[in-house]
Amino acid sequence: MFDILNYFFGILFLMLYLLSFLPRRYSLPKTSFFCMVTIILDTLAYAWKIIYSDGFGGINIVITVMQILLIQGTVFLVSRNRDARDLFIGLSASNYVMAGGIAGGVAFVYTGNMEKSLFIAFAVHLGLLLLLIFRIRRTYQLVLQQTNKGWLRLCLIPAMFYGTFCIIVYLPVFLDRKPQNIPVVFCLLFTMMVSYIIILSQARQDFEHGKIMEQNAVLESYQKGLELECEAIEEAEQKLMVLRHDLRHYASAVYVLLEQEEYGEAKKLIRELSGEIQEGKLKRYCENPTLNSVLCSLAAKAEDFGEKVQITAAVPREIALSTMELAAVTANLLENAINFVRNKEPEKRRVSLLLRYEQGLLIVETVNSCEEYEKPDIDLDGVIPDSGEKDGHGLGLKGVAAFVRKYGAQFDSYYGEGLFTIRILVDVREKVRG
């Protein structure tokens, strides 16, 4: 009876651990219901093994495997992620509850008192759960927010601990028949707890370092956007200075022609002056002045290299995200596309930009000509190319990655029919409604 109740406490606190650490897919009452069903089924399976099974026979192994699948299946059922991160949490939970179960079992071996032993098991379970909640849960949650890559390898850590526990506690005989292993078990438990704290603390430091790097990338994007806007303003001011200088000469010439009643020549001169004024104006791609000035600057640079950029933009003056960040990301992507085709033959150069924002939905899409053997491999979740790489699409991608993560955007890149496309989709409708 003690073994069954001791196991019941273990599975109960395992589910409490999952409720405390898992990002839930369902509401708390619904998740609790699933956990309670698992507790009942798993405890009944264990009770059947204790009452009707003997030793490590085939049926015992089958039931144990079914119990493992039931617990891990519950983890994946109630979790929002449903990936290797959930497997890591499930295996860690199984390790955590072994401490209370072993403590209760050792107490029962030495005292023979079921009530006191169960109390000790309950106290160890509760104490460890509260320690983990207050000590590492916040770090745990921060680490879980990172990319889901690499977690399958991390699962080896709790799996190895669990396997070691089972060998020491259950093989070749149960722990109550080899009490000399009890100190080893508790040393291993302590080592496991310390290992988890160290690993998660290091992971949190890496996460915070990554956030700092992303913030730096955003600041670099701000700087780039400001530089492009300043260049556009400076170019417009220079044209205005030239126009002011020429305006005095045009006015004098028109005055003389009017005095001489050369009205046709005066009109011709005024039309010429009007044309120069129109050429001095910034082309209007969209209503947003910051984005428009950046687009004008990049289009002018492309024309200096003999490249024609097709720009389709529709962005209002006020948008529900940082205009400067959007300008910098757009500039990075468009500049990369321009650089990518720069060394191609003129008739093979093709660059286009689609930039559209409407009611909280944003699309940024660049398309450039590209041969299949030239297509870059871009993965914002993995290793991001540094700005010093020769590949044109390596430039500024750290800023793009920071933008994508900040706004939870969808990033996609693909090749087809001689064209390479990068597309970013952002949904900030909740901010618009707020």
N, C-alpha and C positions, 0 to 999 in steps of 0.2 A: 504493500500500500504506500509505503514511504517513497519508493522509486517513482510511482505514478504521480503522486502529489508534487514531488520535487521536479519532475519533468513538466508538469502543468505550470508551475511557477516560471520555469525557464521559457516555455513557449509563450506564456502570457507577457513576460517582459520583453521577449523578442519582438512581439507585435507592438508593444509600447515604444520600443526603440524605432521601429519602422515608422510609426505614426509621428514620432518626434523628428526624424531625420529625412524621410522621403518627401520630395515635392509631389503633393497629392494631385491625382487626376480628377478625383471626385470630391464631394463634400465630406466633411468630417464624419457625420453620422453614417453615410453610405460606406465610407472606407472602414469605419469601425465595425460595421456589420460583416464585411468581407473578412476582416481579421478575426472576428469572433467565430465565424464558421470554420476558418482554418485552425483555430485553437482547438475547437471541439473535435474535428476530424483527426487532427494530428495526435491529440491526446488519446483518442480511442484506438488509433493504430498502435501507439506505444503500449497502451494497456494490453492489447491483444498479444503483442510480442512478449510482454512480461508474463502473462498468464498462460498462454498456450504454446509459446515457442521456447525452445531450449538451445542455448549456445548460439553459434553463428551459422545455422543451416541456411539452405537456399531460400526458403520462404522468408526468413528473417532479413536476408539481404534485399530481397525484392521489396519488402515492406519499407525498409530503411530508404531505399532509392525513391520509392513513392512519396515518402515523407519529405525528402529533400526537394523533389519536384513540386510538391504541394506548397511548400514554404516559398521557394523561389518563384513559382508561378504566381503566388499572391503578391509578391513584390512587384513583378512586372504588370500585374493586373491593376494595382492601385496607383502605380507611379505615373507621373506625367511624362517622364523621359522615355522609358522603355528601351534602354540601351545598356551598354556595358557598365554604366554608372550604377544602375540598379543592382546588377550582379555583385558589384563591389560592396554595396550597402547590405545586401542580403547575407553575403559571406561574413562581413564584419559583425553583423548582428548575431550570427550563429556563434562566432568566437566570443562575443561579449557575454552571452548568457551562460557560457560554460563555467565562468568564474563562480557564479552563484550556485550552480548545480554541484560543482566540485566541492565548494565550501560546505554546503549542506550535507553532501555525502560523507565527507571527512568527519564532520561533527557527529553524524549518526554512527559511524564506525567506532568512535571513541566514547560516545556517551550512551548510545542505544536509546536515547530519548527522541521520539519522532517529533513532538511539538517544538522542542528547543532547536532541533536540527532544521526543521522547516522555517522557524523564525530566523535562524542564522542565514539560511539561503535567501529568504525574502529580504532581509536587511542588506545583504551583499548586492543582490539584484538592484534594489532601490537606490542604494548608495552609489553604485557604479553608474546607473542611469542618470541620476542627478549630476554626478561629476562630469559625465560626458556631455550632458546638455549645457551645463554652465561653462565647461572648459573648452570643448572643441566644436559644438554645433555651429556656431557662427562661422568658424573657419571652414568647417565641412561644407556649409551652404555656399560660401564664396568660391571654394574650389570646384564645386559642382557646376557653377555658372560658366566655367571655362569650356573649351571645346571638348566634345565627347570622344576625341581621339586619344589613344594611349591608355584608356581605362581598363581595357582587357588585359594588358600586361600587369597593371597594378593589382588585378584580381589574384595574381599568383601569391601576393603577400598574405592575405587572409586565408587563402586555400592551403598554403604551406603550414601556417599556424594551426589551422583546423586539423590537418592530417597529422601533425606532430602530437597534438593533444589526444587524438583518438588512439594513436599508437601507444603513448605513455599510459593513458587512463584505462584502455580496454584490452590491450594485447600484451602478452598472451593470455593474461587473466585480468580481472577487474582490479581497480585500485585498492579495494579493501583487503585484497590478498597480498599486496606488495606495498605496504605503507612507507617503505623507504623511498618511494618515488614521489611522495607527497611534497616534500620541499622543492623537488625539481619542477613539479607542476606549478606551484605558486611562483617560483622564479620565472618560469616561462610566461605565466600570466602577466607578471610585472613587466617583463621584457616586451611583451606584445603591446601593452598599454603605452609604454614609453615610445616604442617604435611608431605607433599610430600618431602620437602627439608630435614627434619629430618630423615625420613624413608630411603630415598635414600642415604643420607650421612652415616647413620649407615650401610646400605647394602654395600656401597663402602668400609668402614673400615673393614667389615667382609671379603669382597673380597680380599682386600690387605693383611689382616692377613692370609687368606688362601694361597695366593701366597707366602708369607714368609714361611709358613709351608711347602709348596711344595718345595721351594728352599732349606730349611733345609733337607728335605727328599732326595733331589738330592745330597746334600753334604754328607749326611750319606751314600748314595749309593757309592759315590766316595771313601769315607773312607773304606767301606767294600771291594770294588774292589781292592784298593791299598793293603789292609791287605792280601787278598787272593793271590795277585801277589807276595807280599813280602814273604809270606809263601812258595810259590812255588820256588822262587829264593833261599831262605834260605835252603830249602830241597835239591835243586840241588847242592848248594855250599857244604853242608855237605857231600853229596855223593862224590863230587869231591875231597874233602879233604881226605876222606877215601881211595879213589882210588889212589891219589898221594902217600899216605903213603904206600899202598900195592904195588904200581908200582915198588918201589925200590927193594922190596923183590922178586917180579916176575922177574925183570931184572937180579938180581943176580942169581936166580935159573936157568933161561934160559941160562945164560952165562956158568954156571957150567955144565949144561947138554950138551951144545954144545962142551965144552972142552972135555967132556967124550964121545963125539960122540953118545950121546943118543938122536938122532934126533926125534924119535917117541915121547918120553916123552916131549921133548921141544915143539913140535907141539901141543901136548895135553895141555900143560900149557898155550901156547899162545891162543888156542881156549877158554880156561877157562877165561883168562884175557879179551878176546874180548867179551865174554858173559856178564861179569860184567860191561864192558863199556856200552854195549847196555842197560842193566838194569838201569844204572845211567842216561840215557838220558830221557828227558821229552817226553812223548808220544805226537805225533802230531795229534791233532783232526782237526785243521784248520790252515790256513796260517796267521791268525792274532795272533801275539805273546801274546798280553795282554789277549785276550779271551782264547787262548790255555793254558796259565799258570793257569788261574782261573779254567778252566775245569779239568786240571790235578790235581789241589789241591783238588777240590771237589770229583773227582773220587777216589783219594787216601783216603780221609776221609771216603767215603762210604765203601771202601774195608776194612778199619780198623774195621768197625762195621759188617762186613760180608755181605755187600750188593753189588750187582753187578748192575752198572748203564750202560744202553745202550745209547751211545752218538753218534749222527749223526750231524756233523757240517761242514758247508762249508761257511766260511767267509773270504774274501780277507784281505790283509794287510790294504788297504785304503778303508774306508767306509764313506758315507755322513751323519753320525751322530756320536755322542760322543762314542768312543770305551769304555771309562771307564763307562759311564752310561749304555751302553748295557751289559757290563760285570757284573755290579752290579745287574741289573735286572735279568739277566740269573742266576746269583749266588743265588739271593733271591728265585726265583721260584724253581730251582733245589734243593736247600737246604731244602725248605719247603716240597717238594715231598719226599726227603730222610728221613726227620724227621717223616713224616706222616706214613711211612711203617716200621719204626724202630722197633716198638713193635709187629709186626706181625710175624707169623711163617715163617721161612726161605723160604719155598716153595711158600708162598703167597706174597712175596716181589717182586714187579715189579716197576721199575722206568726207564723212558726213556726221552731223550731230543732230540728235533729236532731244530737245529739252522741253518738257511740258509739265505744268503743275495746274491741278484743278481740284478744288475742294478737298485738300489734304492728301491727294494722290499725286505722286511725282514719278516721272520716268526720265532717266538720263541714259542715252544710248549713243555710243560711238561705233562707226563702221569704217573700216579701212581695207583697201586691197591688200591681199596676202596670199602667197603661195602656200601649198599644204606643208611643205618642208620647213616653212618659216614660222608656222603658227606657234605662239608662245604657250607655255603651260602655266596657268595662273591659278593659285589656290590661296585664298585669303585666310583660310583656317590653318594652313600649314606654314611653310617657310615663305615669307614674303620677300621678293627680290629687293635688294637695296637700290637706292637711287643711282649708285655708281655702276650698275650693270649695263652692258652694251645693248641688251635687248630693249627696244623702245618701250615695251609695256612694263618694264621694271621701274620706270620713273614714277615717283610719287605714289606708289601703291600702298605705302604705309599710311599715308593720309586717307586714301580711299578706304582701306581696311578699318581705320578708326571711325570714319564716317558711317560705314556699314554697320559696325557693331553698336555705335552710339544710338542709331535710329532703328535698329533691328531690321535693316533693309535686306532685300533679296538681291544677291549678286550672281550674275550668270555670264559666262563667256563661252563662245562656241565658234566653230569654223564651218563654212559651207559655201560652195560655188565661188571660190576665190576671194571670199570676204571674211574678215575676222570681226566679230561683234562682241562688244561688252555692254551689258545692260544692268542698270541698278533701278530697283523698284522700291519706293518708300511709301509707307502708309502712315500718315500722321493725322488721320481723321478724328481721333479722340481728342487731340489738342485743339482741333478746329471747333469741335462741339463744346469743349470746355471753355 
